[in-house]
Amino acid sequence: MQAIRRLDEVAERLQSLMELADDNGHTLLAYLINMAEVEARYVADEHRKHLKN
């Protein structure tokens, strides 16, 4: 469970960084950060599914 919480925290931080990059006109950087955020959330969700089974 701690790993899942950590992934959620990472995703939240990445979201903040993405917004900051986008606000400052760094569109490509924001896109790449967004991809990492989506991946972190996906991994956390997959771990949650695995723990339920």
Phi and psi in degrees as GROMACS dihedral restraints (atoms count N, CA, C in turn):
[ dihedral_restraints ]
;  ai    aj    ak    al  type     phi  dphi    fc
    3     4     5     6     1   -64.1    20    10
    4     5     6     7     1   -37.2    20    10
    6     7     8     9     1   -65.0    20    10
    7     8     9    10     1   -38.2    20    10
    9    10    11    12     1   -66.5    20    10
   10    11    12    13     1   -43.5    20    10
   12    13    14    15     1   -60.3    20    10
   13    14    15    16     1   -40.2    20    10
   15    16    17    18     1   -64.7    20    10
   16    17    18    19     1   -41.8    20    10
   18    19    20    21     1   -62.9    20    10
   19    20    21    22     1   -39.2    20    10
   21    22    23    24     1   -62.7    20    10
   22    23    24    25     1   -41.1    20    10
   24    25    26    27     1   -64.3    20    10
   25    26    27    28     1   -42.2    20    10
   27    28    29    30     1   -61.8    20    10
   28    29    30    31     1   -43.8    20    10
   30    31    32    33     1   -61.4    20    10
   31    32    33    34     1   -40.8    20    10
   33    34    35    36     1   -63.8    20    10
   34    35    36    37     1   -42.8    20    10
   36    37    38    39     1   -65.8    20    10
   37    38    39    40     1   -40.0    20    10
   39    40    41    42     1   -63.3    20    10
   40    41    42    43     1   -38.1    20    10
   42    43    44    45     1   -62.6    20    10
   43    44    45    46     1   -42.6    20    10
   45    46    47    48     1   -62.7    20    10
   46    47    48    49     1   -43.1    20    10
   48    49    50    51     1   -63.7    20    10
   49    50    51    52     1   -39.3    20    10
   51    52    53    54     1   -61.8    20    10
   52    53    54    55     1   -45.4    20    10
   54    55    56    57     1   -62.7    20    10
   55    56    57    58     1   -40.7    20    10
   57    58    59    60     1   -63.2    20    10
   58    59    60    61     1   -46.0    20    10
   60    61    62    63     1   -62.5    20    10
   61    62    63    64     1   -42.7    20    10
   63    64    65    66     1   -65.4    20    10
   64    65    66    67     1   -41.5    20    10
   66    67    68    69     1   -62.5    20    10
   67    68    69    70     1   -27.5    20    10
   69    70    71    72     1   -97.9    20    10
   70    71    72    73     1    14.5    20    10
   72    73    74    75     1    81.3    20    10
   73    74    75    76     1    12.2    20    10
   75    76    77    78     1   -96.3    20    10
   76    77    78    79     1    72.9    20    10
   78    79    80    81     1   -63.0    20    10
   79    80    81    82     1   -45.6    20    10
   81    82    83    84     1   -64.1    20    10
   82    83    84    85     1   -43.9    20    10
   84    85    86    87     1   -60.8    20    10
   85    86    87    88     1   -42.8    20    10
   87    88    89    90     1   -60.9    20    10
   88    89    90    91     1   -41.7    20    10
   90    91    92    93     1   -61.9    20    10
   91    92    93    94     1   -45.2    20    10
   93    94    95    96     1   -65.4    20    10
   94    95    96    97     1   -40.8    20    10
   96    97    98    99     1   -64.1    20    10
   97    98    99   100     1   -39.8    20    10
   99   100   101   102     1   -61.1    20    10
  100   101   102   103     1   -40.2    20    10
  102   103   104   105     1   -61.2    20    10
  103   104   105   106     1   -40.9    20    10
  105   106   107   108     1   -66.6    20    10
  106   107   108   109     1   -38.6    20    10
  108   109   110   111     1   -63.2    20    10
  109   110   111   112     1   -45.8    20    10
  111   112   113   114     1   -60.6    20    10
  112   113   114   115     1   -41.6    20    10
  114   115   116   117     1   -64.5    20    10
  115   116   117   118     1   -42.4    20    10
  117   118   119   120     1   -61.9    20    10
  118   119   120   121     1   -43.1    20    10
  120   121   122   123     1   -65.0    20    10
  121   122   123   124     1   -40.1    20    10
  123   124   125   126     1   -61.6    20    10
  124   125   126   127     1   -46.8    20    10
  126   127   128   129     1   -62.2    20    10
  127   128   129   130     1   -42.9    20    10
  129   130   131   132     1   -61.6    20    10
  130   131   132   133     1   -43.8    20    10
  132   133   134   135     1   -63.3    20    10
  133   134   135   136     1   -41.0    20    10
  135   136   137   138     1   -64.0    20    10
  136   137   138   139     1   -39.1    20    10
  138   139   140   141     1   -64.6    20    10
  139   140   141   142     1   -40.5    20    10
  141   142   143   144     1   -60.8    20    10
  142   143   144   145     1   -44.1    20    10
  144   145   146   147     1   -61.5    20    10
  145   146   147   148     1   -42.5    20    10
  147   148   149   150     1   -63.9    20    10
  148   149   150   151     1   -37.9    20    10
  150   151   152   153     1   -69.9    20    10
  151   152   153   154     1   -29.7    20    10
  153   154   155   156     1   -71.1    20    10
  154   155   156   157     1   -28.3    20    10
